């Protein structure tokens, strides 16, 4: 589970960086990267939720 948390931390950092580039500078490529990472974050959160529920049982 620790690995999943570290992965989420890295994904959030990448998302924050690219989203800020798009918002501040209007960088369209950064916006595309941020959207791609947001889908990966969604998948990772679902996996984390599944593992977390199993660990709680």
PDB file of N, H, CA, C and O in Angstrom:
ATOM      1  N   UNK A   1       0.837  -1.185   0.000  1.00  0.00           N
ATOM      2  CA  UNK A   1       0.000   0.000   0.000  1.00  0.00           C
ATOM      3  C   UNK A   1       0.884   1.250   0.000  1.00  0.00           C
ATOM      4  O   UNK A   1       0.512   2.279  -0.564  1.00  0.00           O
ATOM      5  N   UNK A   2       2.045   1.154   0.630  1.00  0.00           N
ATOM      6  H   UNK A   2       2.347   0.318   1.088  1.00  0.00           H
ATOM      7  CA  UNK A   2       2.954   2.293   0.668  1.00  0.00           C
ATOM      8  C   UNK A   2       3.379   2.695  -0.748  1.00  0.00           C
ATOM      9  O   UNK A   2       3.538   3.878  -1.051  1.00  0.00           O
ATOM     10  N   UNK A   3       3.556   1.694  -1.600  1.00  0.00           N
ATOM     11  H   UNK A   3       3.427   0.733  -1.354  1.00  0.00           H
ATOM     12  CA  UNK A   3       3.937   1.948  -2.992  1.00  0.00           C
ATOM     13  C   UNK A   3       2.846   2.750  -3.715  1.00  0.00           C
ATOM     14  O   UNK A   3       3.148   3.643  -4.506  1.00  0.00           O
ATOM     15  N   UNK A   4       1.600   2.428  -3.442  1.00  0.00           N
ATOM     16  H   UNK A   4       1.355   1.702  -2.800  1.00  0.00           H
ATOM     17  CA  UNK A   4       0.482   3.142  -4.081  1.00  0.00           C
ATOM     18  C   UNK A   4       0.436   4.604  -3.642  1.00  0.00           C
ATOM     19  O   UNK A   4       0.152   5.494  -4.443  1.00  0.00           O
ATOM     20  N   UNK A   5       0.719   4.838  -2.360  1.00  0.00           N
ATOM     21  H   UNK A   5       0.949   4.115  -1.709  1.00  0.00           H
ATOM     22  CA  UNK A   5       0.726   6.214  -1.850  1.00  0.00           C
ATOM     23  C   UNK A   5       1.863   7.011  -2.500  1.00  0.00           C
ATOM     24  O   UNK A   5       1.676   8.170  -2.871  1.00  0.00           O
ATOM     25  N   UNK A   6       3.033   6.394  -2.635  1.00  0.00           N
ATOM     26  H   UNK A   6       3.185   5.453  -2.334  1.00  0.00           H
ATOM     27  CA  UNK A   6       4.163   7.075  -3.278  1.00  0.00           C
ATOM     28  C   UNK A   6       3.852   7.384  -4.742  1.00  0.00           C
ATOM     29  O   UNK A   6       4.185   8.457  -5.244  1.00  0.00           O
ATOM     30  N   UNK A   7       3.212   6.436  -5.416  1.00  0.00           N
ATOM     31  H   UNK A   7       2.941   5.564  -5.008  1.00  0.00           H
ATOM     32  CA  UNK A   7       2.825   6.653  -6.806  1.00  0.00           C
ATOM     33  C   UNK A   7       1.845   7.823  -6.914  1.00  0.00           C
ATOM     34  O   UNK A   7       1.975   8.667  -7.801  1.00  0.00           O
ATOM     35  N   UNK A   8       0.871   7.872  -6.015  1.00  0.00           N
ATOM     36  H   UNK A   8       0.765   7.187  -5.294  1.00  0.00           H
ATOM     37  CA  UNK A   8      -0.097   8.974  -6.017  1.00  0.00           C
ATOM     38  C   UNK A   8       0.597  10.316  -5.773  1.00  0.00           C
ATOM     39  O   UNK A   8       0.256  11.320  -6.400  1.00  0.00           O
ATOM     40  N   UNK A   9       1.554  10.326  -4.874  1.00  0.00           N
ATOM     41  H   UNK A   9       1.830   9.511  -4.365  1.00  0.00           H
ATOM     42  CA  UNK A   9       2.289  11.556  -4.582  1.00  0.00           C
ATOM     43  C   UNK A   9       3.011  12.061  -5.824  1.00  0.00           C
ATOM     44  O   UNK A   9       2.994  13.258  -6.111  1.00  0.00           O
ATOM     45  N   UNK A  10       3.639  11.158  -6.557  1.00  0.00           N
ATOM     46  H   UNK A  10       3.652  10.186  -6.325  1.00  0.00           H
ATOM     47  CA  UNK A  10       4.339  11.534  -7.786  1.00  0.00           C
ATOM     48  C   UNK A  10       3.370  12.038  -8.851  1.00  0.00           C
ATOM     49  O   UNK A  10       3.651  13.011  -9.551  1.00  0.00           O
ATOM     50  N   UNK A  11       2.223  11.362  -8.965  1.00  0.00           N
ATOM     51  H   UNK A  11       1.995  10.572  -8.396  1.00  0.00           H
ATOM     52  CA  UNK A  11       1.232  11.785  -9.953  1.00  0.00           C
ATOM     53  C   UNK A  11       0.669  13.165  -9.620  1.00  0.00           C
ATOM     54  O   UNK A  11       0.498  14.000 -10.509  1.00  0.00           O
ATOM     55  N   UNK A  12       0.380  13.406  -8.335  1.00  0.00           N
ATOM     56  H   UNK A  12       0.519  12.728  -7.612  1.00  0.00           H
ATOM     57  CA  UNK A  12      -0.126  14.718  -7.938  1.00  0.00           C
ATOM     58  C   UNK A  12       0.897  15.814  -8.209  1.00  0.00           C
ATOM     59  O   UNK A  12       0.531  16.916  -8.619  1.00  0.00           O
ATOM     60  N   UNK A  13       2.172  15.522  -7.984  1.00  0.00           N
ATOM     61  H   UNK A  13       2.469  14.627  -7.650  1.00  0.00           H
ATOM     62  CA  UNK A  13       3.222  16.511  -8.243  1.00  0.00           C
ATOM     63  C   UNK A  13       3.292  16.841  -9.734  1.00  0.00           C
ATOM     64  O   UNK A  13       3.413  18.006 -10.112  1.00  0.00           O
ATOM     65  N   UNK A  14       3.217  15.818 -10.572  1.00  0.00           N
ATOM     66  H   UNK A  14       3.119  14.871 -10.265  1.00  0.00           H
ATOM     67  CA  UNK A  14       3.256  16.041 -12.023  1.00  0.00           C
ATOM     68  C   UNK A  14       2.031  16.839 -12.470  1.00  0.00           C
ATOM     69  O   UNK A  14       2.135  17.744 -13.298  1.00  0.00           O
ATOM     70  N   UNK A  15       0.873  16.491 -11.913  1.00  0.00           N
ATOM     71  H   UNK A  15       0.788  15.756 -11.240  1.00  0.00           H
ATOM     72  CA  UNK A  15      -0.349  17.212 -12.268  1.00  0.00           C
ATOM     73  C   UNK A  15      -0.263  18.676 -11.859  1.00  0.00           C
ATOM     74  O   UNK A  15      -0.611  19.564 -12.637  1.00  0.00           O
ATOM     75  N   UNK A  16       0.198  18.926 -10.646  1.00  0.00           N
ATOM     76  H   UNK A  16       0.481  18.205 -10.013  1.00  0.00           H
ATOM     77  CA  UNK A  16       0.291  20.303 -10.149  1.00  0.00           C
ATOM     78  C   UNK A  16       1.212  21.144 -11.020  1.00  0.00           C
ATOM     79  O   UNK A  16       0.899  22.289 -11.348  1.00  0.00           O
ATOM     80  N   UNK A  17       2.342  20.572 -11.388  1.00  0.00           N
ATOM     81  H   UNK A  17       2.597  19.643 -11.121  1.00  0.00           H
ATOM     82  CA  UNK A  17       3.315  21.284 -12.219  1.00  0.00           C
ATOM     83  C   UNK A  17       2.706  21.655 -13.578  1.00  0.00           C
ATOM     84  O   UNK A  17       2.771  22.808 -14.004  1.00  0.00           O
ATOM     85  N   UNK A  18       2.118  20.664 -14.245  1.00  0.00           N
ATOM     86  H   UNK A  18       2.066  19.727 -13.899  1.00  0.00           H
ATOM     87  CA  UNK A  18       1.569  20.913 -15.577  1.00  0.00           C
ATOM     88  C   UNK A  18       0.331  21.804 -15.537  1.00  0.00           C
ATOM     89  O   UNK A  18       0.152  22.648 -16.415  1.00  0.00           O
ATOM     90  N   UNK A  19      -0.517  21.630 -14.539  1.00  0.00           N
ATOM     91  H   UNK A  19      -0.372  20.945 -13.826  1.00  0.00           H
ATOM     92  CA  UNK A  19      -1.709  22.467 -14.431  1.00  0.00           C
ATOM     93  C   UNK A  19      -1.321  23.922 -14.186  1.00  0.00           C
ATOM     94  O   UNK A  19      -1.955  24.831 -14.721  1.00  0.00           O
ATOM     95  N   UNK A  20      -0.283  24.145 -13.381  1.00  0.00           N
ATOM     96  H   UNK A  20       0.232  23.406 -12.946  1.00  0.00           H
ATOM     97  CA  UNK A  20       0.178  25.508 -13.118  1.00  0.00           C
ATOM     98  C   UNK A  20       0.754  26.139 -14.385  1.00  0.00           C
ATOM     99  O   UNK A  20       0.537  27.321 -14.652  1.00  0.00           O
ATOM    100  N   UNK A  21       1.482  25.349 -15.155  1.00  0.00           N
ATOM    101  H   UNK A  21       1.658  24.389 -14.938  1.00  0.00           H
ATOM    102  CA  UNK A  21       2.035  25.877 -16.414  1.00  0.00           C
ATOM    103  C   UNK A  21       0.917  26.310 -17.361  1.00  0.00           C
ATOM    104  O   UNK A  21       1.014  27.348 -18.015  1.00  0.00           O
ATOM    105  N   UNK A  22      -0.134  25.513 -17.426  1.00  0.00           N
ATOM    106  H   UNK A  22      -0.213  24.669 -16.894  1.00  0.00           H
ATOM    107  CA  UNK A  22      -1.248  25.873 -18.298  1.00  0.00           C
ATOM    108  C   UNK A  22      -1.965  27.116 -17.771  1.00  0.00           C
ATOM    109  O   UNK A  22      -2.270  28.029 -18.538  1.00  0.00           O
ATOM    110  N   UNK A  23      -2.231  27.152 -16.482  1.00  0.00           N
ATOM    111  H   UNK A  23      -1.983  26.410 -15.859  1.00  0.00           H
ATOM    112  CA  UNK A  23      -2.982  28.267 -15.906  1.00  0.00           C
ATOM    113  C   UNK A  23      -2.186  29.570 -15.961  1.00  0.00           C
ATOM    114  O   UNK A  23      -2.737  30.627 -16.271  1.00  0.00           O
ATOM    115  N   UNK A  24      -0.899  29.492 -15.661  1.00  0.00           N
ATOM    116  H   UNK A  24      -0.451  28.634 -15.409  1.00  0.00           H
ATOM    117  CA  UNK A  24      -0.086  30.709 -15.591  1.00  0.00           C
ATOM    118  C   UNK A  24       0.380  31.206 -16.953  1.00  0.00           C
ATOM    119  O   UNK A  24       0.354  32.405 -17.231  1.00  0.00           O
ATOM    120  N   UNK A  25       0.809  30.266 -17.803  1.00  0.00           N
ATOM    121  H   UNK A  25       0.831  29.293 -17.577  1.00  0.00           H
ATOM    122  CA  UNK A  25       1.434  30.667 -19.069  1.00  0.00           C
ATOM    123  C   UNK A  25       0.594  30.343 -20.299  1.00  0.00           C
ATOM    124  O   UNK A  25       0.961  30.714 -21.414  1.00  0.00           O
ATOM    125  N   UNK A  26      -0.516  29.663 -20.110  1.00  0.00           N
ATOM    126  H   UNK A  26      -0.814  29.361 -19.204  1.00  0.00           H
ATOM    127  CA  UNK A  26      -1.346  29.288 -21.253  1.00  0.00           C
ATOM    128  C   UNK A  26      -0.710  28.202 -22.101  1.00  0.00           C
ATOM    129  O   UNK A  26      -0.997  28.095 -23.293  1.00  0.00           O
ATOM    130  N   UNK A  27       0.149  27.398 -21.499  1.00  0.00           N
ATOM    131  H   UNK A  27       0.382  27.484 -20.530  1.00  0.00           H
ATOM    132  CA  UNK A  27       0.863  26.339 -22.205  1.00  0.00           C
ATOM    133  C   UNK A  27      -0.105  25.194 -22.521  1.00  0.00           C
ATOM    134  O   UNK A  27      -0.521  24.461 -21.623  1.00  0.00           O
ATOM    135  N   UNK A  28      -0.461  25.045 -23.806  1.00  0.00           N
ATOM    136  H   UNK A  28      -0.123  25.640 -24.535  1.00  0.00           H
ATOM    137  CA  UNK A  28      -1.452  24.043 -24.194  1.00  0.00           C
ATOM    138  C   UNK A  28      -0.934  22.622 -24.017  1.00  0.00           C
ATOM    139  O   UNK A  28      -1.694  21.734 -23.632  1.00  0.00           O
ATOM    140  N   UNK A  29       0.342  22.395 -24.291  1.00  0.00           N
ATOM    141  H   UNK A  29       0.960  23.117 -24.604  1.00  0.00           H
ATOM    142  CA  UNK A  29       0.918  21.056 -24.137  1.00  0.00           C
ATOM    143  C   UNK A  29       0.892  20.628 -22.669  1.00  0.00           C
ATOM    144  O   UNK A  29       0.651  19.461 -22.360  1.00  0.00           O
ATOM    145  N   UNK A  30       1.138  21.568 -21.781  1.00  0.00           N
ATOM    146  H   UNK A  30       1.333  22.516 -22.032  1.00  0.00           H
ATOM    147  CA  UNK A  30       1.091  21.253 -20.349  1.00  0.00           C
ATOM    148  C   UNK A  30      -0.334  20.890 -19.945  1.00  0.00           C
ATOM    149  O   UNK A  30      -0.533  20.022 -19.095  1.00  0.00           O
ATOM    150  N   UNK A  31      -1.313  21.538 -20.538  1.00  0.00           N
ATOM    151  H   UNK A  31      -1.151  22.244 -21.228  1.00  0.00           H
ATOM    152  CA  UNK A  31      -2.707  21.212 -20.255  1.00  0.00           C
ATOM    153  C   UNK A  31      -3.046  19.794 -20.685  1.00  0.00           C
ATOM    154  O   UNK A  31      -3.765  19.079 -19.988  1.00  0.00           O
ATOM    155  N   UNK A  32      -2.524  19.393 -21.836  1.00  0.00           N
ATOM    156  H   UNK A  32      -1.940  19.974 -22.402  1.00  0.00           H
ATOM    157  CA  UNK A  32      -2.740  18.033 -22.310  1.00  0.00           C
ATOM    158  C   UNK A  32      -2.102  17.027 -21.362  1.00  0.00           C
ATOM    159  O   UNK A  32      -2.705  16.003 -21.040  1.00  0.00           O
ATOM    160  N   UNK A  33      -0.885  17.318 -20.915  1.00  0.00           N
ATOM    161  H   UNK A  33      -0.395  18.150 -21.177  1.00  0.00           H
ATOM    162  CA  UNK A  33      -0.203  16.431 -19.971  1.00  0.00           C
ATOM    163  C   UNK A  33      -0.970  16.358 -18.650  1.00  0.00           C
ATOM    164  O   UNK A  33      -1.094  15.283 -18.063  1.00  0.00           O
ATOM    165  N   UNK A  34      -1.480  17.486 -18.187  1.00  0.00           N
ATOM    166  H   UNK A  34      -1.379  18.360 -18.664  1.00  0.00           H
ATOM    167  CA  UNK A  34      -2.228  17.513 -16.924  1.00  0.00           C
ATOM    168  C   UNK A  34      -3.494  16.671 -17.035  1.00  0.00           C
ATOM    169  O   UNK A  34      -3.835  15.947 -16.099  1.00  0.00           O
ATOM    170  N   UNK A  35      -4.183  16.753 -18.147  1.00  0.00           N
ATOM    171  H   UNK A  35      -3.906  17.340 -18.907  1.00  0.00           H
ATOM    172  CA  UNK A  35      -5.393  15.948 -18.333  1.00  0.00           C
ATOM    173  C   UNK A  35      -5.059  14.463 -18.373  1.00  0.00           C
ATOM    174  O   UNK A  35      -5.796  13.643 -17.825  1.00  0.00           O
ATOM    175  N   UNK A  36      -3.957  14.116 -19.016  1.00  0.00           N
ATOM    176  H   UNK A  36      -3.358  14.782 -19.461  1.00  0.00           H
ATOM    177  CA  UNK A  36      -3.528  12.717 -19.086  1.00  0.00           C
ATOM    178  C   UNK A  36      -3.195  12.193 -17.687  1.00  0.00           C
ATOM    179  O   UNK A  36      -3.582  11.083 -17.324  1.00  0.00           O
ATOM    180  N   UNK A  37      -2.482  12.993 -16.915  1.00  0.00           N
ATOM    181  H   UNK A  37      -2.167  13.896 -17.209  1.00  0.00           H
ATOM    182  CA  UNK A  37      -2.121  12.585 -15.560  1.00  0.00           C
ATOM    183  C   UNK A  37      -3.369  12.488 -14.680  1.00  0.00           C
ATOM    184  O   UNK A  37      -3.430  11.639 -13.791  1.00  0.00           O
ATOM    185  N   UNK A  38      -4.361  13.344 -14.916  1.00  0.00           N
ATOM    186  H   UNK A  38      -4.312  14.034 -15.639  1.00  0.00           H
ATOM    187  CA  UNK A  38      -5.575  13.288 -14.101  1.00  0.00           C
ATOM    188  C   UNK A  38      -6.289  11.950 -14.278  1.00  0.00           C
ATOM    189  O   UNK A  38      -6.891  11.440 -13.333  1.00  0.00           O
ATOM    190  N   UNK A  39      -6.229  11.381 -15.475  1.00  0.00           N
ATOM    191  H   UNK A  39      -5.740  11.796 -16.243  1.00  0.00           H
ATOM    192  CA  UNK A  39      -6.814  10.057 -15.695  1.00  0.00           C
ATOM    193  C   UNK A  39      -6.023   8.985 -14.949  1.00  0.00           C
ATOM    194  O   UNK A  39      -6.604   8.049 -14.400  1.00  0.00           O
ATOM    195  N   UNK A  40      -4.704   9.122 -14.931  1.00  0.00           N
ATOM    196  H   UNK A  40      -4.232   9.883 -15.377  1.00  0.00           H
ATOM    197  CA  UNK A  40      -3.863   8.174 -14.193  1.00  0.00           C
ATOM    198  C   UNK A  40      -4.120   8.283 -12.693  1.00  0.00           C
ATOM    199  O   UNK A  40      -4.118   7.279 -11.981  1.00  0.00           O
ATOM    200  N   UNK A  41      -4.342   9.511 -12.215  1.00  0.00           N
ATOM    201  H   UNK A  41      -4.344  10.327 -12.793  1.00  0.00           H
ATOM    202  CA  UNK A  41      -4.646   9.717 -10.794  1.00  0.00           C
ATOM    203  C   UNK A  41      -5.956   9.022 -10.443  1.00  0.00           C
ATOM    204  O   UNK A  41      -6.057   8.359  -9.411  1.00  0.00           O
ATOM    205  N   UNK A  42      -6.945   9.176 -11.296  1.00  0.00           N
ATOM    206  H   UNK A  42      -6.863   9.715 -12.134  1.00  0.00           H
ATOM    207  CA  UNK A  42      -8.244   8.541 -11.051  1.00  0.00           C
ATOM    208  C   UNK A  42      -8.083   7.028 -10.920  1.00  0.00           C
ATOM    209  O   UNK A  42      -8.629   6.420  -9.999  1.00  0.00           O
ATOM    210  N   UNK A  43      -7.339   6.424 -11.833  1.00  0.00           N
ATOM    211  H   UNK A  43      -6.895   6.918 -12.581  1.00  0.00           H
ATOM    212  CA  UNK A  43      -7.108   4.982 -11.797  1.00  0.00           C
ATOM    213  C   UNK A  43      -6.352   4.584 -10.525  1.00  0.00           C
ATOM    214  O   UNK A  43      -6.704   3.600  -9.875  1.00  0.00           O
ATOM    215  N   UNK A  44      -5.326   5.340 -10.176  1.00  0.00           N
ATOM    216  H   UNK A  44      -5.040   6.139 -10.704  1.00  0.00           H
ATOM    217  CA  UNK A  44      -4.522   5.038  -8.992  1.00  0.00           C
ATOM    218  C   UNK A  44      -5.349   5.161  -7.718  1.00  0.00           C
ATOM    219  O   UNK A  44      -5.180   4.366  -6.793  1.00  0.00           O
ATOM    220  N   UNK A  45      -6.240   6.147  -7.659  1.00  0.00           N
ATOM    221  H   UNK A  45      -6.377   6.792  -8.410  1.00  0.00           H
ATOM    222  CA  UNK A  45      -7.094   6.303  -6.479  1.00  0.00           C
ATOM    223  C   UNK A  45      -8.056   5.131  -6.331  1.00  0.00           C
ATOM    224  O   UNK A  45      -8.325   4.688  -5.214  1.00  0.00           O
ATOM    225  N   UNK A  46      -8.573   4.629  -7.439  1.00  0.00           N
ATOM    226  H   UNK A  46      -8.354   4.989  -8.346  1.00  0.00           H
ATOM    227  CA  UNK A  46      -9.459   3.468  -7.379  1.00  0.00           C
ATOM    228  C   UNK A  46      -8.698   2.244  -6.874  1.00  0.00           C
ATOM    229  O   UNK A  46      -9.219   1.468  -6.072  1.00  0.00           O
ATOM    230  N   UNK A  47      -7.461   2.075  -7.349  1.00  0.00           N
ATOM    231  H   UNK A  47      -7.038   2.705  -8.001  1.00  0.00           H
ATOM    232  CA  UNK A  47      -6.648   0.955  -6.891  1.00  0.00           C
ATOM    233  C   UNK A  47      -6.341   1.094  -5.402  1.00  0.00           C
ATOM    234  O   UNK A  47      -6.402   0.117  -4.655  1.00  0.00           O
ATOM    235  N   UNK A  48      -6.012   2.310  -4.977  1.00  0.00           N
ATOM    236  H   UNK A  48      -5.963   3.104  -5.584  1.00  0.00           H
ATOM    237  CA  UNK A  48      -5.734   2.552  -3.563  1.00  0.00           C
ATOM    238  C   UNK A  48      -6.955   2.232  -2.713  1.00  0.00           C
ATOM    239  O   UNK A  48      -6.838   1.610  -1.657  1.00  0.00           O
ATOM    240  N   UNK A  49      -8.119   2.654  -3.174  1.00  0.00           N
ATOM    241  H   UNK A  49      -8.213   3.159  -4.032  1.00  0.00           H
ATOM    242  CA  UNK A  49      -9.347   2.400  -2.423  1.00  0.00           C
ATOM    243  C   UNK A  49      -9.581   0.902  -2.252  1.00  0.00           C
ATOM    244  O   UNK A  49      -9.955   0.443  -1.173  1.00  0.00           O
ATOM    245  N   UNK A  50      -9.356   0.144  -3.328  1.00  0.00           N
ATOM    246  H   UNK A  50      -9.052   0.517  -4.205  1.00  0.00           H
ATOM    247  CA  UNK A  50      -9.540  -1.297  -3.271  1.00  0.00           C
ATOM    248  C   UNK A  50      -8.583  -1.934  -2.253  1.00  0.00           C
ATOM    249  O   UNK A  50      -8.996  -2.764  -1.444  1.00  0.00           O
ATOM    250  N   UNK A  51      -7.315  -1.545  -2.299  1.00  0.00           N
ATOM    251  H   UNK A  51      -6.979  -0.871  -2.957  1.00  0.00           H
ATOM    252  CA  UNK A  51      -6.314  -2.102  -1.387  1.00  0.00           C
ATOM    253  C   UNK A  51      -6.618  -1.680   0.050  1.00  0.00           C
ATOM    254  O   UNK A  51      -6.468  -2.473   0.979  1.00  0.00           O
ATOM    255  N   UNK A  52      -7.042  -0.437   0.226  1.00  0.00           N
ATOM    256  H   UNK A  52      -7.164   0.207  -0.529  1.00  0.00           H
ATOM    257  CA  UNK A  52      -7.351   0.071   1.554  1.00  0.00           C
ATOM    258  C   UNK A  52      -8.512  -0.683   2.190  1.00  0.00           C
ATOM    259  O   UNK A  52      -8.474  -0.999   3.380  1.00  0.00           O
ATOM    260  N   UNK A  53      -9.528  -0.966   1.412  1.00  0.00           N
ATOM    261  H   UNK A  53      -9.559  -0.710   0.446  1.00  0.00           H
ATOM    262  CA  UNK A  53     -10.691  -1.702   1.920  1.00  0.00           C
ATOM    263  C   UNK A  53     -10.280  -3.114   2.315  1.00  0.00           C
ATOM    264  O   UNK A  53     -10.705  -3.624   3.351  1.00  0.00           O
ATOM    265  N   UNK A  54      -9.447  -3.746   1.481  1.00  0.00           N
ATOM    266  H   UNK A  54      -9.101  -3.332   0.639  1.00  0.00           H
ATOM    267  CA  UNK A  54      -8.987  -5.097   1.800  1.00  0.00           C
ATOM    268  C   UNK A  54      -8.140  -5.099   3.082  1.00  0.00           C
ATOM    269  O   UNK A  54      -8.237  -6.025   3.887  1.00  0.00           O
ATOM    270  N   UNK A  55      -7.327  -4.085   3.267  1.00  0.00           N
ATOM    271  H   UNK A  55      -7.247  -3.332   2.613  1.00  0.00           H
ATOM    272  CA  UNK A  55      -6.474  -4.016   4.449  1.00  0.00           C
ATOM    273  C   UNK A  55      -7.295  -3.778   5.709  1.00  0.00           C
ATOM    274  O   UNK A  55      -6.890  -4.193   6.795  1.00  0.00           O
ATOM    275  N   UNK A  56      -8.435  -3.121   5.584  1.00  0.00           N
ATOM    276  H   UNK A  56      -8.765  -2.783   4.702  1.00  0.00           H
ATOM    277  CA  UNK A  56      -9.260  -2.796   6.741  1.00  0.00           C
ATOM    278  C   UNK A  56     -10.054  -4.002   7.242  1.00  0.00           C
ATOM    279  O   UNK A  56     -10.542  -4.001   8.373  1.00  0.00           O
ATOM    280  N   UNK A  57     -10.182  -5.025   6.404  1.00  0.00           N
ATOM    281  H   UNK A  57      -9.786  -5.026   5.486  1.00  0.00           H
ATOM    282  CA  UNK A  57     -10.985  -6.198   6.789  1.00  0.00           C
ATOM    283  C   UNK A  57     -10.241  -7.071   7.755  1.00  0.00           C
ATOM    284  O   UNK A  57     -10.763  -8.100   8.185  1.00  0.00           O
TER     285      UNK A  57
END
